[in-house]
Amino acid sequence: MTVIYFVRHAHSHYTADEYNRPLSDKGVEDRDRVTTLFKNKIIHTIYSSPYKRAIQTVEGIAQEHKLQINTIDSLKERILSNGRLLDFDAAIHQVWSQPNFAFEGGESNETAKERAITTLQKILHTHPDDNVVISTHGNIMVLVMQYFAPQYDYSFWKKLSMPDVYQLTFQHFVLSDVQRVWKE
């Protein structure tokens, strides 16, 4: 049995610099709550998106468990467009309602899901019977979950909090259980 703890990063204020956007003050407070949530859990390894806000969200877990944070580029948030979109909410709704649609320079849901699932499969093969923390982003996390069950969709994504934590249990690479472990 492999347990994957998907951690959606804590709150950060929007800037155009995706890689270096730090947590907000509220995000730092919530990061400490995330650390406490994992204090008494056995964690074998930690992976993260290379984005600063994702790394910062699990830094306390890494320190508490004396683990390194392994960054993986394919865990970064989906690229929505290579330009600025006038209506972010409408754009997100469109890519979720049309899984193969992509804005110019962006990724469709299917493309983003494929890169994330490929990474998850490698992690599952590398860490059988381990407890693994993966710090990532809302779209990527839900797209991975949707790969296994269709109820994880746009409506589910809209209800996520920042941060959020879901425990996915795999038996022989088959998803057997999903539980939300974050308490707001």
N, C-alpha and C positions, 0 to 999 in steps of 0.2 A: 504494500500500500504506500503510495506517495501522496503527501499532502502539500498542496500549493496554496500559499496565502497570497492572494492578489491584493496589493495595497495601492489604492488610487492615491496619488499625491495629495498633500494638504494644500490649503488655499495659498495662492500667490496672486499678486496684482498683475494684470496683463501688461506685457511689453512685447515689442516685435522680436526681441532676442529670445527665441525659444530655448536655446541651450543654457543661457546664463540667468534666466529669470528665477530669483530666489523666492523663498516662502515669505509671506506677509507675517506680521506680528501674530495674527490669529493662527496662521499656518504653523508657526514655531510652537505655539501653545498646544495645538493639536498633535504636532509631531511628538511632543512629550507624552501625550495621552496614548499615542500609538505605541511608543516605547513601553509604557506601562502594560498595555494589553499583551505584549509579547514577553514580558519579564519572566513568567513562569512556564513558558512553552519551550520545548526543545526545538531548536532551529539548527539545521546543518549547514545551510548556505543561503546567501542573499544575492539576488540579481536585481539590476535596476536599469531603467532607461538612462541614457547619458545626460538627460536634462537635469539641471541643478535642483529644481524643486522636487523631483522624484528621488534623487540621491539624498537630499536633506531630510526627506520624510522618513527614511529608514536608517539614518546615521546613528540614532540612539539605539536601535535594535542591534546594529553591528557592534557598537561599543559594549553594550550589555552582554552580548554573547561572544565577544572577542573574535568577530568574523570580518573578513574583507567584504566590500561591496563590489561585485563584479558587474561592470556596465556592459550592456549589449545594445548596439545601435538599433536593432530591429524591435526593441521594446519601446522606442520613442513614440510619441503621439503621431497619429496619422497626419499626413500633409493634406490639408484641405484645398489649398490653391497656392500658386506661386505669386499671387497678387492679393491685394486687400479686397475682401468681399464686403459689400454694403450692408447686408443683413445676415449676420452669422447664424442666427436661429433658423432662418429660411434655408440657408445653405446646408446646415447640418441635417435638417429634416429631409432635404432633397436627396442627399447621399444615402441616408438610411432608407428612404422609400424606393430608391432605385440603386440596388446594390452594385451594379456594374457601371454606374455613372461616376465620372470624375470631372471636376472643374479643371481648367487649364493648369497644368503643372502639379495637380493634386493626385491623390490616391482614391480609388473607389473603395467601398467597403470590402469588396472581395479581394482586392489587391492588398489592402492593409491587413485583413484577416489572414491571408495566406502567409505573409511574412511573419506574423505573430505566432501562428499555429506551427509553422516550421520550427521556430525557436522553442516553443513549449514542448514539442515532441523531442527535441534534442535534450532539453532539461530533464524531461521524464526518463529518457534513456540513460542519462548520465547519473541521475539520482534516484534509482529505485529504492523504495522504502525509506526515503528521507523526508524531512519537513523543510520546505523551501519557501522563502519569501521572495516575491517578485514585485518590485515597485514600478508602477507604470502609470498610465493615463486612462481616463474614463472610456474613450472610444475604443482603445486597443483592448482593455480589459473586457468590455462587454462584447466586442467582436469575437474574442476567444471563447467566451462563454456561449455565445450564439452558435458557434461551430458545433457545440455539443447539444444544445437545446434551443429551439426557436423562440421560446418565451423571453429570452434575453435580447431585447430589441430597443428601438428608439425610446419607447415609453419607459422601459426599465432604466436606460441610460439617463433620461431626464430626472429620474428620482434619486440618482446617486448623490451622496454627500461628498464633501471634500474635507478631510480624507474619507475613504471608505475601505473596508476590508472584507473580503470574501474568502472562505476556505473551500477549496475544491479538492475532493478526495478521489484519487484514481486507484483502481485495482487492475493491474495488468494493462495499463494504458487506456482503460475505459473509465470514464467519469461515472462515479457511483453516488456522489453526494455533493451538494452545494449548500453552504450555510453562510449567512451574513454574521460576522463576529464583531463588527463595529457597533458601538452603542453611542448615539448622539447625545 
